[in-house]
Structure formats: C-alpha cells, structure tokens
C-alpha cells in the first residue's frame, strides 16, 4: 500500500469518528464523505480497490455497527 492511500483512509476514519461523536446535518455529511472518498480513490490503484473496500467496510462496521439485514422479498 502507498503512504498517501493510508493517510487518506486514516483521514476518512477520523471524519467518521467525528460524525459518531457529533453527527452533522445530512448535506454536510454527504459533502464530507464524498470528498473523503474522492481523496481515497485518487490514491488507490485498481489492484487496491478490494483492500480499500474492506477497510472502509470494517471502519464503518466498527464505528456504526454492522448493517442490519434486510428482509428478503422472496
């Protein structure tokens, strides 16, 4: 992994940690999350996408809890 990618992922983690302590309004959350994801993807090579996705999923699950399963329509 490259250092710039790790720094961008760490910044995203800090942003999400701040949201859990003091949630922003939805427009701010959407803007900040979008900018943070753009920064992460700007530093990720195509072969790093699986790592990036897993790291973001782990970060969100650890901060917000795992997603609640949706009932099947079948």
C-alpha positions in Angstrom: 0.0 0.0 0.0 1.2 3.5 -0.6 1.5 6.1 2.1 -0.8 8.6 0.5 -3.6 6.0 0.4 -3.1 5.1 4.0 -3.2 8.7 5.0 -6.4 9.3 3.1 -8.0 6.2 4.7 -6.9 7.4 8.1 -8.5 10.8 7.4 -11.7 9.1 6.4 -11.6 7.2 9.7 -11.2 10.4 11.7 -14.1 12.0 9.8 -16.4 9.1 10.6 -15.2 9.1 14.2 -16.2 12.8 14.4 -19.6 12.1 13.0 -20.4 9.4 15.6 -19.5 11.9 18.4 -21.4 14.9 16.8 -23.5 14.0 13.8 -23.6 16.7 11.1 -26.6 17.6 9.0 -27.2 15.4 6.0 -25.8 17.8 3.5 -22.6 18.3 5.4 -22.3 14.5 5.9 -22.8 13.8 2.2 -20.3 16.5 1.1 -17.6 15.5 3.6 -18.0 11.8 2.9 -17.9 12.4 -0.8 -14.7 14.5 -0.6 -13.0 11.9 1.7 -13.9 9.0 -0.7 -12.6 11.0 -3.6 -9.3 11.5 -1.8 -9.1 7.8 -1.1 -9.8 6.8 -4.6 -7.4 9.4 -6.0 -4.6 7.5 -4.3 -5.8 3.9 -4.9 -4.6 1.8 -7.8 -7.1 -0.6 -9.4 -5.5 -3.6 -7.7 -6.0 -1.9 -4.3 -9.8 -1.5 -4.6 -10.6 -4.7 -2.7 -8.4 -3.6 0.2 -9.9 -0.1 0.2 -13.5 -1.5 0.2 -12.7 -3.9 3.0 -11.0 -1.2 5.1 -13.9 1.2 4.6 -16.4 -1.6 5.4 -14.5 -2.5 8.6 -14.3 1.1 9.6 -18.0 1.8 9.2 -18.9 -1.5 10.9 -16.6 -0.8 13.9 -17.9 2.8 14.3 -21.6 2.4 13.4 -22.2 -1.4 13.9 -22.8 -4.0 11.3 -25.6 -3.4 8.8 -29.0 -4.7 9.7 -30.1 -7.5 7.3 -33.0 -6.5 5.1 -35.9 -9.0 4.8 -36.0 -10.8 1.6 -38.8 -10.1 -0.8 -38.8 -13.7 -2.0 
